[in-house]
Amino acid sequence: MKEFKESVSIAMAYVGVIVGAGLSSGQDILQYFLSFGKQGIWGILLFCVLNVVFGKIIVTLGSYFRSNSHSEVLGAIAAPVTNRIIDWTLIAAGFIIGFVMLAGAGSNLNQQFGIPSWAGALFCALLIIAVTFLDFDKITKVLGIFTPVVILFIVLITAYSISTKPLDIAALSSETAGIPSPLPNIWLSALNYFSLCAMTGVSMGFVLGGSIVRIGTAEKGGALGGALVGLIITGAYISMFLNIGMVKGAEMPILEIVNAISPVLGLV
């Protein structure tokens, strides 16, 4: 039972790391997958498989090397020059993606409450700074708190969308034609988005694994975390595809769907 709880705890924290503003808002799914219409489902499936494999590998490596940072693992498995390049790349990526997360927070509060975007982003930044002063166990718990909420909302909007929206795949797919895509085909788009998630999650994934003594527990936790990310993104894709007319012009598509279900849920 203890091993199971540890695996679930790691999985929840892993999802909290991967599911950032772009995925939870729906913008990532809109651009990377829905822009290809019904073909986007193949990209979603590829992304899901890659995430399960990746989650299992990085958390297991972290456990094996008992790591407190990504540099400890990279130093053991990569040449010094490669280690340094990856290290600086991860730092730069984390810094840049951090600004994307803050922008997402600002847009979220602006769309729902009319709060200026800069104020919402500043509020989120102050929360982030406060959390970084916590010890690792508390940070893991903070990350894990929001994962069940995200999963609950995705399951809710998916069930609502399937039960209330007509499944006219051809018509729905034609509505996605005007959505701009960053890449020329769905396979490159899925790989590119997976790479973005990998850059976001690899450092924390190593550290999460380092907190687990049993390799088997780390493997299960990492794989479960990757599977949950796949579940979230699949549900979000289905929901947004069925509501494409409503969400294709929204800054926060998921929030738009939730508000359509209930303003109270939108507030939450």
Secondary structure, 3 states (H helix, E strand, C coil): CHHHHHHHHHHHHHHHHHCCHHHHHCHHHHHHCHHHHHHHHHHHHHHHHHHHHHHHHHHHHHHHHCCCCHHHHHHHHCCHHHHHHHHHHHHHHHHHHHHHHHHHHHHHHHHHHCCCHHHHHHHHHHHHHHHHCCCHHHHHHHHHHHHHHHHHHHHHHHHHHHHHCCCCHHHHHHHCCCCCCCCCCHHHHHHHHHHHHHHHHHHHHHHHHHCCCCHHHHHHHHHHHHHHHHHHHHHHHHHHHHCHHHHCCCCCHHHHHHHHHCHHHHHC
